């Protein structure tokens, strides 16, 4: 997981996250941000790009492939209350697959 560190902005935290991910061979996607209907966000939730479970449908089976493995790795970048600093916090550090990039 990325090191615990305080950042001066969301962009700085995100850049550190991307650099760490590339260095260690994984990619993350933004799952959601909070508050939802506000232009000013205070939390960003990221998941591993392999996070989604394969969807099982009773409809006609198509011949497709997916990178989804249900990977549990996730983290949040959030602004510390009453401060302009941002923190990156890993909520689940485990991956269930090999490097993705």
C-alpha positions in Angstrom: 0.0 0.0 0.0 1.1 3.6 -0.4 2.9 5.2 2.5 0.9 7.2 5.1 1.6 10.8 4.5 -0.2 14.2 4.6 -0.5 16.1 1.4 -1.1 19.8 0.7 -3.9 19.1 -1.9 -6.0 16.3 -3.4 -4.0 16.6 -6.6 -0.7 16.0 -4.7 -2.2 13.0 -2.9 -3.6 11.6 -6.2 -0.2 12.1 -8.0 1.6 10.2 -5.2 -1.0 7.4 -5.4 -0.6 7.1 -9.2 3.2 7.0 -9.0 3.1 4.4 -6.3 0.6 2.3 -8.3 2.7 2.4 -11.5 5.8 1.6 -9.5 4.2 -1.5 -8.0 2.2 -2.6 -11.0 -1.4 -1.9 -10.2 -4.1 0.6 -11.4 -6.9 2.2 -9.4 -10.2 3.6 -10.4 -12.4 6.2 -8.7 -15.4 4.5 -7.3 -17.2 7.5 -5.9 -16.6 10.9 -4.3 -18.3 12.7 -1.5 -20.4 14.9 -1.1 -22.2 13.7 -4.2 -24.0 16.9 -5.3 -21.2 19.3 -4.4 -18.5 20.8 -6.5 -16.2 20.8 -3.5 -15.3 17.2 -2.6 -13.8 16.1 0.7 -13.5 12.3 0.0 -12.5 10.2 -2.9 -12.9 6.4 -2.8 -10.6 4.3 -5.0 -10.7 0.6 -5.8 -8.4 -1.7 -7.6 -9.2 -1.9 -11.3 -10.0 -5.6 -10.7 -12.5 -4.9 -8.0 -15.8 -5.9 -9.6 -17.1 -9.5 -9.3 -18.0 -11.2 -12.5 -21.7 -10.7 -13.2 -23.7 -13.9 -13.5 -26.7 -13.6 -15.8 -29.2 -16.1 -17.1 -29.3 -14.3 -20.4 -27.4 -15.6 -23.5 -23.7 -16.0 -22.7 -21.5 -13.8 -24.8 -17.9 -14.7 -25.5 -16.1 -11.9 -23.6 -13.3 -11.6 -21.2 -12.9 -9.5 -18.1 -10.1 -8.5 -15.8 -12.5 -8.5 -12.8 -11.5 -10.7 -9.9 -13.4 -9.1 -7.0 -10.2 -7.7 -5.7 -10.8 -6.2 -2.2 -8.1 -3.5 -2.3 -9.5 -0.1 -1.6 -8.5 3.3 -0.2 -9.8 6.8 0.4 -8.2 10.2 0.0 -9.8 12.7 2.3 -9.4 16.2 3.5 -8.7 16.5 7.2 -11.4 18.5 9.1 -10.5 22.1 9.9 -7.3 21.8 7.8 -6.3 22.1 4.2 -4.3 18.9 4.4 -5.3 15.6 2.7 -4.6 12.1 3.9 -4.5 8.8 1.9 -5.8 5.9 4.0 -5.8 2.3 2.8 -9.0 0.5 3.9 -8.0 -2.9 2.6 -4.4 -3.6 1.5 -4.9 -7.0 0.0 -5.0 -7.8 -3.8 -6.2 -11.2 -5.0 -4.4 -11.1 -8.4 -0.9 -10.5 -9.8 0.2 -7.1 -11.1 -2.2 -5.5 -13.5 0.1 -3.2 -15.4 
